[in-house]
Amino acid sequence: MRETIEPESGSALEELTKDPSSRKRFLGMVGGAGAAGALAMFMAACGDDDDDKKSASTSEKKEKAGGGVDLEIVNYALTLEYLEAAFYADVIKSGVVKTKAVVEAAKMIGQNEQEHVDALLATAMKLGTPAEKPKTDFQAVIDGGEKMVLETAAVVENLGASAYLGQAGRIESKEILAAALAIHTIEGRHAAALNKIVGKSIVPDGAFAKPASMEEVLPKIKPFLVS
């Protein structure tokens, strides 16, 4: 039997779970009936993992300077999107990918990631101070050829989807939760498409996606960051 995960106290997810009127307004923001299933999946599958539950109380989060926990999460997501957008830009510029259909897919995904950057940057500026754009280096991946580029893209997109899911239960603003849900969905679609290209299952986690905490995600992107 699947364990039920309770939304974190004080989070937007908790309010949506308990308040029907709030849930109705939220579904209107993210697209009505189509979002209902996705929201149900979030409530069933994400929440906060054990590491996140132990990391801080709700009162401690609210005391964080410059936008609180939501700014922390937005800047975390912004850093991931900076990295993804830079990855596709570098890959396309390099010309290492030769297959026309794959090139077009990479351009489309890269444009999506840049739009995510723009949206998250604007949100972070409203909340406080946005994260700086990190310096990245994907040369080792590019030197590995088209196959390595595609495999890395699949890893990055699956990681991005898991990262958004891992933070959903901590988000305090319903508007930011709606944005995170919308981006998570696109990251999941990117991941499914790339998984298919590289010969992996389009649903590697089965019926319920697995969330990933910051502690799990950040070490995996560190090799691409220039200190």
Protein Blocks (a to p, Z undefined) as FASTA:
>chain_A
ZZdddddehiaklmmmmmmklmmmmmmmnnpjmlmmmmmmmmmmnmpcfklmmmpcfklm
mmpghhijmlmmmmmmmmmmmmmmmmmmmmmmnomamblklmmmmmmmmmmmmmmmmmmm
mmmmmnmpcdddddddfklmmmnojmlmmmmmmmmmmmmmmmmmmmmmmpmbfklmmmmm
mmmmmmmmmmmmmmmmnopafblnojbdcdddfklmmmmmmmmpcZZ
